[in-house]
Amino acid sequence: MALDMKYFEEMEVKIPKGKVRTRFAPSPTGYMHVGNLRTALYTWLIARNAGGTFILRIEDTDQGRLVEGATDVIYKTLAECKLNHDEGPDVGGPVAPYIQSERRDTYGKYARLLIEKGHAYYCFCEKAESGEDSGDFDRTDDPCRSLSTAEAQAKVDAGEPYVIRQRIPREGTTTFHDAIFGDITVENKTLDDQVLIKRDGMPTYNFANVIDDHLMGITHVVRGSEYLSSAPKYNLLYEGFGWDIPTYVHCSPVMRDAQNKMSKRHGDPSYEDLKDQGFLTDAILNYVALLGWSPRGDIAEQEVFTLDELARAFDLAGMSKSPAIFDIEKLTHFNALYLRAMSPEAFAEVAGPYIRESVKNKQMSVEEIAALLQARCEKLTDIPEKVAFFDSLPEYSADLFTNKKSKTDPEVSKAMLKAAIPMLEGLDQWTQDAIHGGLTALAEKLEVKNATLMWPVRIAAAGQAVTPGGAVEICRILGREETLRRLKLGLNKL
């Protein structure tokens, strides 16, 4: 059956040209791990830096590994991270469809074209069952490789099950170029005749992504360095078709430590997990951008970048060959910087749900509590524990009233509370200024340092040694009645 060459010519005409085009092509197999997010980010940054096009493609050819709802996770994550795509399954585009399982007919046609060009062959061996070989396939033993076109076609026509394999040259070497690793040469005899089309007619990942990248006009292919070993076979496919080879960008792995790559199996966090652990999306993205890339020139020392700044600064020359270690402490540092840089209103909005987790009393203002926290918070998940004392006074020991620096002990604290209670009861207004003025005037009258009075007031009001905010702010938020109730309990304790 002769191939319709007009089909291939029409496909070539559709390919967008003249602009950088990158693609993020995840498999919908669950969560978005950190390495995946970094690939999406770098792919987006390359496109945006060049004023190009960023494409989302869903690679679902491995039907056995698909997870329900995983595609929604991909859309949701990209949207939250503001990595907007110009073309994709949900927005369409000139080279649709953008879901591999919907492109199935295309792959079969291109596999047959490759057979015609002599760079692939039908394989009827039982070994072919596995779809993707583990790499131990010995092509010298494969009788199908030497079948004539007519013999192979007769078996196909007779309904014998087959896979289509790539015909790798027996002799010589293949050299490919990577933007980070440079030129890499391998001996062809070390490469296996990989399966391109499985028995069920579905393409393997290795074949589908080459066809799609070409037909979608992809100029830069960004992927993990674990695919370096497959790159020579991709090159041979491009050359077999007579196509231009895109720029390969193989990113070094993200490691948990010097020995181990990050993986969900070992409990390493996905993007969703990091969000649940109280990290802001902007901080996560900023940190992930620096896992394997560093700014150069006059911004070499810069650490904090907005997404727009990253898009302007990003270049392939700044990428590293060395694996990047994911350091949760460093991410926490970034997160704290981002929290502190927010406007008070924006911080109150993100902190609000965490404050309300432990402060159920609606009389107490989320905004006022947030104002105390902002400079002292590293992760949003730290908040409920830090502010729980506002809701109910914790059990505490009278030992807390003793503080060397503030020159307090039980006797001093008792005297301070005895003086503070009537003074606070008599205040005309319950405002920050009134409470502060009353306490400092009282300290002066008692001839003690401010800290000597403030320490016991704060301990009695909060019931803990470390608090966001000092005595004045805590009393103000608690309200007069609750403050006095707590101070009297503290006095009884002493």
C-alpha positions, 0 to 999 in steps of 0.5 A: 500500500503506497503512502500518500506523500501529499499528507506529509507535505500538508503536515509540513506546511502547517508547521509554525516557523520563525519564532522560538517555540517550546513545549512542556509535555507532562504525562498525567501520572499524578502530582507535579514534583519539583523536577517537573515544575522546574522543567515547566518553568525553564521551558516557559522562561526560554519562550518568554525570554525570546518573545516566543510561544509556550505550548502545553502538550499532554503525553498520555501514550502510556495508558497503563500509568495514567492517573484520574484527575492528573491532567487537572493537577497540571492545569491548576499548577501551571495557572497558580504559577502563572506559567500561561501557555499560548497553545494547548488542549484547553486553548487550541492552536495551529497544530492541534490536537495537543493530546498524544492519544488524539494524534494516534493516526499520525504516528502510524503514518510516520512510522510507515514513512520511516520504514519506507526510508529504510530507518525502521522495520516491522518486528514480529518476534515474541520479544516485542510484547514488552512494547518498550525494551529494557535496553537488553535487546540484541539486534544481531539475533533479530531475524526481522531486521533482515526481512525484505519489504515484501516478506514483512508486508506479507506477514502484516497482511496475514494479520501477524502481530508486530511492533515497529522498531527503529533501524539503528546503523550497525557501524559508526557513531552518532553525535548530538549537541546539547546546550548545556553538555556540549557535543556527545558522541556514542557508538551506534553498536551500543544503541538498541533498535527501540520500539517506535509503535507498540502492538496495540498501535500506540507509539512509545514515548520516544517516538511520539515526542520526536514526531510531535516536536517536529510537527509542532515546530518546537525549537528547544526541547527541555527535559531531564538529563536522564534522557541524554542516553536516548538523545542519539536515537532521537537524532537518528530519527530526525536525520532519518526523516531529513528534519532539522534537529531542535536545540536540546536542553538537558537539565541536571537532576534535582537531588535530595542529597549528594547521593539520591534524586528526589522522588515521591516514593521517598516522601520528597515533596511535590508542588502541592505538598510544598503549598500545604507546608505553608510555602508561597507559590512565588517563593517556590518558583523563585527557589526552583528557578535557581536549582540549576540556573544562576543569573550572570553579569550585573545581576549575578548576586541577585537572589529574589526575582519576580517571574517577569524579572526571571523571564528577562534574565534567563539564558541557557549559558547560566545553566549548570551541568551539576546536580542541584540539591533541594534544600528546604532550609533555603526555600524557607529563607526565600519564603520568609523574604516573600512574606515580609515583602508583602503589603500588610493587606496581602499578608493578612489575606494569606495568613487569615485562614491559618490564624482562624485555625486556632483563633476562633474568637471573631472579636479578635481581628485577623488584621491586627494579629497578622500585623504582629506576625508578618515580620516573625513568620517563615511559613504560613503553617507556623501561624496557628501554633504561634497565635493559639494563645489569643483563643485560650490561655495555655497552661503555663508555669510560674517559672516563666515570670523569672527573666534575668534580662528583664530583672524579674522574679516571682516577687518582682512580677507579683508587685508589677501585676498588682500595680498594672491591674488597677492602672489598666482597669482605670484607662479611659480608652483601650487603644495601643497608645493608651495602654503603652502610655499607661504602662510606661508611666507606671514603670517610671512611677515604680522606678523600674525599667519598662521591661521589668513591668512589660515582661510579667504583663506579657507572660500573664496575658499570653502564657508563653515566653515567645510571642509575636508582638509585645505586652502592649499589642497583645493586651490591645488585641485581647481586649480589656476584659480578657486582659484583666482576667488573665492578669488576675490569674497570673497574680493568683499563680504567683 
